[in-house]
């Protein structure tokens, strides 16, 4: 439940080992490569990328060979036993396999094409059954031309209008809209006759002149030829299957290795090379160090150096590490942005608060179970990232349903379980136990405020820890959610709470001066105080050369200021300083009020859920028997879908605007494993 520790890796070696080294990095599945230093004006990258197209072409060739012999390639297969490392090695192997199957594959392709052609001719011949003339002789006549085809049935009647034309018309198979036919015309008249039939909608069917005999004889001859071709095709497929059985496994391994090597070429833009050596760096999860070392040991002639990252290494990529309960909520964190490498992983906080708030705002045993079952089904049959979250909030809704004593909106079945009816709870606000949720509305609204106050104080504490860890003193000490803000907010809540709830006045002059006025003054004067702290930091830095401690974060910040020419903070007039300070204090106090009141929506949704179910209960009471049951079912489906969705959005809003904004420091770099980030 934290940001996983990563290790910086430096790799260098002989340039001839670059392909194998990068391939091993891809194979590890746990290597995040860094961009290279500036190499403008050099030909480092060009020298390393020169063979990229070769491997892409080999991958295409491997796919073509596999398709020819019927091998199903698997790019995930282990290929450690394939010793080919150069483009020549792979080319020689593919040539040998290609020679085994090329003639057979070409013959199969030719036979397949001929079969398609003969099949089409055969089906056309069936349209002209009953033709006694030899087709070959008919089509090769010198003084007459024969045309096979089909004509619309309505056009046949119109042929009688052209008795003066020189043609003979022979109808054959008749269909609903067309009739298959033959017309014969003298060669000298073929143009005018063709024009006439085309105007009548005639569609010509080409028959080859090698067909011997009448239509039946030619069709039978074609069937014999097709049977012979099919027999030869089956024999070829048997031979290709034998070849596939003999080379299939190795061909698949070669394909997998080619893809890995080709993938490595995408990474070569991140590699520099000089003096016949390559150099690049990246990060691996620290737990993968041993396995990564073993992979690199297989390469040989490569030097691998490891350096553990420090909290100041903000360039390190971020890997969120959480248990199964919290892991689905990483999606919400990533929507807001990854935490910085030296920050904290807020996922557990998000998971706990999201489930807690959702259950409080939508507590119902029956509807919660339905939501949980929906989440389980979506998790099993889909890959939706939201599905596991739905399962968890459904469980939370079920738990709080027992707290409210609600089952599908019915508050009588679990009346004895309702917490707001317990004497220690209701006696704080009522003399008699509330009969339903509406009578306990004051209790729920006050409890919602208490939950909000606790969460705000908790997020302030987290912000203080994170900010001080990142040496962000402005946010950690003087910010609205820093130490001063925490003391101010907690003091105001304690003062007004004791006065209004318990009748105890604790806001005496000393209390006000030290716990309210002093934090306000510190927030107001935060800029000059921060400047004093920076000045003190400079003194510490000066003593560090003689053995003192170095404020590394401040030192880096000042160095950056000097480089940019900013030697001193921007000067402000007294009036501008006062105006900005007053506005900042007003905004801080207003934010405390609005953020606290924002949590009243928790109580509001508790009451709205009960109200919606009451409406459907009243409507159901207007019907008898089956009608009443249908209304209740439809009502529960509507409330579960509509209100459940709205509550999910509202809780997400609370997370992002009331919780995240107080302590979350984004800006982290996502860890991208090269094997998952490369397109081969």
N, C-alpha and C positions, 0 to 999 in steps of 0.2 A: 504494500500500500504506500508506494513512494516512487520517486524517479529512480529508475534502475541505473546503477553505476556503470559507466562506460570507460574503456581504455583506449588511449590514443596509440595508433600503430603507424610506424614508419617502415616502409618496405623499399629496398633497393636491390638491384642485381644486374646480371648480364642482360643486355638487350635481347639476346636470342631466347631468353626465358620469359619475356613479357607476356606472350599468349598464355602459357601454362600458368603463370602467376595470377593473372587476372581471371583465368578460368577457375582456379582454386578459390579465389575470392567470391566469385559468383556461386560456386558449389557450396561454400560455407553457409550461404543464406543468412549471414549475420554480419555483413561488412558494409559500412556506410563510408563511401569514398568522399574525400575532400576535394574542392576545386583546387587547381594548381596555382602556384605563384605566377605572377605576370611574366610571360615569355614572349612578349611582343618583339618583333624584329628578328625572331629565330625561326628555324624550320623544324623544331622539335616535334610538334604535332604531326606535320606532314610526313615526316620520316616514319612515324609509328603507324599511321593510318593507311599506308600504301597498299596493303593487301586486303582491305575490307571487302571490296567487291568480289574478290575470289571466293570467299567463304559464303557470301550470299548466293552466288551462282551455284556453288556446290550443294547448298541446302535445297535449292529448287531442283537440281538434277537428282538428288537423293529421293525427293518426293516423287518425281516422275518415274524413276526406276521402281520405287515401292508400289506405285499405282499400277505399273505394267505387270508386275509379278504377283500382285495381290497381297502385299505385306502391309499390315497396319502399324504405323510408326508410333513410338512412344518416347517423347522427349524427356520423360521423367525417369527412364530406366538408368540403372547404375552402369557406368561405362569406364570404370577404373582399369579394366583389363585391355582397353583399346590403347595401343601404344603409338598410334599415329599422332604426330605433333606438328607436321608441316603441311602446307597445301599440296606438295608433291605426293606425300604419303597418302592423303585422302584421294587425290586424283587417280593414283595407280589402283587403289582398291575399287573405286567406282568404275574405272575402265574395265577391270576384270569382271565385275558383276554385270556391267552393261553388255559385254561381249557374250556372256552366257545367255542373256535373254533377248538381245536386240532383234535377231532374226525372227525368233518366235513371236515377239511382241508386234513386229511390223506385219508379219503374216496374219496374226490375229486381227490387227486393225484393218487390213485389207479385206479379209473375209467378212468382218463385221459390216464394213461399208457395202460390200457386194450383197450380203444378205438383206440389208435394209432396202437396197435398190430392187432386188428380185422380189421381195415381199410386196413392194408397192406395185410392181408390174403384174404380179400374180393376181392381186385383188382387182386390178383394172381389167384383166382378162376375163374375170368372172362376170363382169358387166356385159360382156359380148358373147355369152354362150349361145350356140346355134349358128355361129359364123362358119360356113363350110369351106370358104376359100383359104388358101395358104396365105398366112399373114405376111410372110417375107416377100412372096411374089407380089402381093397386093400393094405393099408399100414401095416396091422397087419398080413399078410400072413406069414406062417412059412417057406414054401419051395420055394417061389419066392419073389423077391424084386422089388418094383416099384420105379422109379426115375422120378420126375417131373422137368422140366426146359426148357431151350431154347438152340438151336443149330444153328450155321451159315447156311444160305441157301446153300452155296456151299458145305458144308460137307454132306448134305443129299444124294447127288448123289454118294458120296464115300461109303455109307453104303452097296451098292450093291456088293462091293468087299469083304464083310464079311458075305456072305450068310451061310457060314459054322459055324458061331458063334451062340450060343444059346441065342437069345434075340428076343423080339417082339417090333417093333417101331410104335408108333401112333402119327402122326402129328395133331396139332390143329390150333390155330390162326397163320396166316402167316403175317409177317411184311416185310419191305423193305429189311432188312439185316438178320433178325432172324426168326425162326419158333419155336413157343412154342410146346412142345412135351412131350411124356411119353414113356419110354422104360421099359420093364419087362424082368427080367432074373432070372434063377434059382439061389437059394442061393449059391450053390457050385460054380457057375460061376460069381458071382457078382464082384469079384476083377478084373478079366480079362476084363469083360464087362465095368466096371467103368473106367478102364485104357484106353480102346479103345475110349469110348465117350469123356473122358477128352482130349485125343490127338486130337480129332476132334473139340474141342472148345466148348464142352457142358458145360453150366452153370446151376447148380442145383438150384431149388427153393424148399425150405422146406415148406411142408404143415403139420399142426398138425394132429395127428391120432384121435382126438376127433370129427372130421367133419363127420357127419352122412348123408347118402344118396349120390346121384350123385352130380355133380358140381352145377347144378341149385338149387337143394334142400338145399345143404350146404350153398350156397350164400344167399338164402332167409332167412335161419335160422340165419345167421350172421347179416343180416340187421335188423331182429327183435330184436336181442340182443343189437345191437348198438342203435336202437331207444329207447329201455328200459334204457340203460345206459345214453343216452343223456337226457332223461326225468328226471332221478335221478340227473344228473349233474345240470340241471336247477333248480331243487328243492333245492339242496345244495347251489347253488349260491344265490338263494333268501334268504335262511337262513343266509348265510354269509353277505349278503347285510344288513340285519336287524341288525346283530351284528356290522357291520361297521358303520351304522347310529347311533348306540347307544354308541359306544366307539371311533369313528373316531376323533372327536374334541379333546377329552381328550388325546387320544393316541398321537396325533400330538403335543400337548402341552408338554406331558411327554418327547417325543423325543427331542423337542427343548431344554427343561431344561437339559436333559441328555447330549446333545452336549455342552451346556454352561459349565456344571460341568466338563465334560471330558476335555474341552478346558482349564479350570482352572488348570488342572494337568500339562499341559505344562508350566504353569507359576510358578509352585512350586519350580523349580530349582532356582528361584530368591527370594525365601522366606527363612528366617532363623527362627528357633524355639528353645526355651529353657524355662525351668520353666513352661511348659504347655501353653506357649504363642507363637504366631507367630509375626514376624516383617518384614515389607517390605516398600519400598518407590517408588515413581514415580512422574510423572508430569501430570498435566491436564491443558488445556487452562483456563486462569483465568475466562473467561466468563462462563465456565461450573461449577464453584465452587458451586453455589447454588444447581444445579441439582444433582451434585455428592454427596453433603451432604445429600440430601433427600434419595438417594439410599442407602447410608451407614447407615442412621437412621433406615432403615427397617431391617438391620442385627441384631442390638442389641449386647451389650457386646463387642463393638469395639470402640477404640479411634482413631479419625482422627485429625491430626494436620496439619495445612497449614502454609507455609512460602513463602512469595513473593520472587521471584528470583531477584538478583541484577545484574548489568552490568558485575561484575567480575565472575559470575557463568557461566563459559564456558562449563560446563557439561550439561547444560539445552538443551533439544532437540529443534529443530527449526521447526516452522510452518510458511510457507509463507502465507501472507494474502493480497490478491489483489482483485480489482473489476473485473467485468466480461470482461472488455476491455483488461486488462493486464494479467489476470489469465492464458490464454493458453501459454504465453511466459515463464511461470515458468519451462516448459520443457527444454528450452535452459539453464536456470540457473542451473537446477539440473544436466544437462549433464556436466557442468563445476565443479559442487560441490556446496553444500549448504553453505550459508554464516555462519560465526561464530555467536554464540548466542548474542554476544555483538557488532556485526557488523550491517550492513544495508542490506535491501532487494533490490537488484539491478533490480528486475523485471520491475518496471515502466520505468527505464532508458533504459533497453534492449528493451522493447516493443516500446517505442517512437522512439528510434534511428533506430531500425530494420525497422519499418514501413516507417520512413522518408527516410532512405537510399535506401530501396527497391523501393519506389515510384520514387525517383530521378533517379535511374539506369534503371528502366523499366517503364517509363511513357507512357501509351497509354490508351485512354478512352475505346476503344472497347475490346482490349485484357485484360485490367484490369477488366472490367465487366465480361468477360468470366471466369477469374480466381476467381473472387468473387462468381459467381454462382456455380463453381465447388466446392469451399470451403463450400458453403451452403448445396449442395447435399451430400458431404462427411460427413458433420456434422450431417445431418439428418439420413442417412442410414448406417453410420459406426461409430465406436468408436475411429477412428484415432485421436491421440492427435494433429497431424499436421493440421487437417481440419480447426479448428477455426482460426489458424494462416494464412492459405491460404485465408480465407475470408477477413481478415484484410489487408493483403498485396495487395489483389486484389482491395480493396477500395482505398488504398494509390496510387496504380498504376493508377487508374481512375482519382483521383484528379490531379496528376502530368501530366496526359495526357492532361488535359485542359491547364496546364501551358505551355506545349510544343506544344499544338494545334495539337495533333496526334490522329487519329481515325483509327485503323487497319492499321497504317503506312501512312495514307493519311493526309498530312499536309495542305490541302486546305480547308477542311470542317470547321475547327475551327481556321482558320488563324487569325481571329481578336482576339481570346482569348490568343494566344501565348504571354507569358510574355516577351520573349526575343525580341519581336517586339515593346514593349512599349518604347516611347522616353526616359524616365528617365533611362531605363536600357541600351538600345543599345548605347545611346549617350556617355556612359562612355568609349566605345571602338571603335565605328564605327560612321561614318558620316551619313550613310544611314541605314535604317532598314534591317536586314538580310532577305534574301528570304527564307532560309530554315535553318535547324539545322546545316548543314555543314559550312555555312557562319558564324555561331555564335560559332564555335568551341572554339575560344580563350576565349569567355565569359564563356562557360560551364567549361572549364578546370580551369580557375581562380576561378569561383564560387565553384568548387569542392575542391580546395585548401582552400578556406575560410571556407567551411563547416568542412573540416578536422581540421583546426586550432582551430575553435570554440569548436569542440568535444574534442580535445586533452586538451585544457585549462579547459573545463568543467570536464573532468575525473580527471584532476590534483586536482581541487578544491575538488571533492568528495573524492579523496584519502587522501587529507590533513585532511578533517573532520573525515573520518573513522579511519585513523591511530592515530590521536590525541585522539579520543574517546577510542581506544584500547590501548593507551599509547605506541604505537610503534613510538618512536621519530626518529628512524633512517629513516623510510619510510616517516613519516609525515613532517619532517623538512629537513633532509639532502638527501633524496632520489631524484632520477631523476624526480619523479612525486610529490615530496614534495614541501615545501615552497621555498626552494632554486631553485629547478628545475622549478617551476612555474615562479618565477621572471626571471630566466635566459632565458627560452623559450619565455615568453611574451616580454621580452626586445629585444631579437634577432629578433622576428617577427615584432615588432613595428619599430625597427631601420631600418631593410632592407625594410620593407613595405613602410614606409614613404619616404625612399630614392628612391626606384624604381618606386613606383606608383604616389607619389605626388611631388617628387623632393625636399623634405624637409630633410635636414641633421640634425638629432637629436642626432646622436652618437658622442657627444663631449667627451673629456677626463673624465669629471665628470660622465657622463652617463655610459661610458664604465667601469670605476673603480667600481662604486657602484652597477650597475645593471647587469654587466656581469662578471667582474673579481671577485668581492666579492662573489657572489653565487658559482662560480667555486672553489674559495679557500675554502669555507665552505664545499662543497662536497668533495674536496680533503682531508681536515683535519677532516672528519666526525668521524673517529674512536677515535682520542684523545679527540675530543669535546664530544662525547658520554660518554667516560670514565669520563670526568669532570662532566657531568650531573649525572652519577651514584654516583660519590663521593659526590656531593651535595645532592643527594637523601639519602645517608647514614646519613648525618648530620641531615636532616629532620627527618629521622626515629629515630635517637637518641634522639632528642628533643621531639618526640611524647610521650615518656614515661612520660614526665612531662607536658603533656597537649597540645603538639604541634600536627600538622597534620602528618598523616602517609601516605607515598606513598606505598599503599598496593601492587600495581603491581610490583614495584621494590623490595619491601621487600620479596615477594614470589620468585622472580627471584633469589635474592641473597641467600635465604634459600636453593633453589634447587642447586645452585652452591656449597654451603658449603657442602651439603649432598653428592654431587658427587666428592668432593675433589678439585673442581676448585675454587681457592681462588682469582685468578687474571687472567686478559685476557692474551692471548698468546702473548709473546714478539716477535717483529719483528725487523730485522735490518733496518737501515735507507734506505739502497739501495732497499730492498724488499718493504718497505713502499712506496717509491717514484715510483717504477715500477708499483705496484698495483694501486696507485692513478692515475698515468698517463693513464693506461689502462682503469680504471673506467671512467675517464673524456672523453677519446676518445669514449668509448662505449656509454656514455650518449649523446654526441653530434651527433654521427652517428645515434643513435636511433631516435633523434629528426628529423633528415633529412629524414630517411627512412620511419618513421611513417607518416610524413607530405606528402611525395611523394606518399605513399600508397593510399591516398584518390583521386589521379588522376584517379583511376579506375572508379570513379563515372562518370566523364566526358567521359571517354573512352567508357563506356557501353551506355551512351546516344547516342554517335556517332555510335557505332556498331549496335544498334537497328535500327537507321535510315538507316544505310548502308544495313543491311539485308533486310529490307522492300523495299528499292530501288531496290535491285537485283530482288526480286520477281515481283516488278512492271514492270521492264524492260522485264522480261520473259513473264509476262502476256500480254504485249503489242505485243508480237510476235504471239499471237493467236487472233481469233475472237470469239465473242459470248460466248457460254458455256465454251469453252476451257479457255478463259481468266478468267472467274469467278472461274473455278476449280483450276487454278494455284494460284489465290489470296487466296482461301480458304485453300488450302494445305500449302501455304506459311505462312499464319497466324497461322495455327495449329502448324507448325514446329517451328516458332519463339516463339510462346507462350510457347510451351512445352520445347524446348531446351534452349532458352535464359532465359526464366523464371526460369528454374531449376538452370542454371549456376549462375544467379544473386543471387538467394537465398543462394547458397553456398558461393559466394563471400561476401555477406553481413554478413553471419555467421562468416566468417573468420575475417572480420573487427571487429565484436563484440568481438570475443575471443582474437585476437592478438593485436588489437589496442586500444580497450576500456577496456575489462575485466582485462587485465594484469596490468592496471594502478591502479585500485582501489579495485578490488575484493579480499576479504580475505575469502578463503574457510576454511573448517574444521568443519563445523556445523554437529551436530548429527541429523539425520531425526527423526521426531516425528512418532512413530509407535504405533498406537492404538492396544491394545491387542486383541480386538475383530476382527480386520482385519488382525492380524498377527498370528492367531492360526489356526492350522488344527485339526479339531475335528475327 
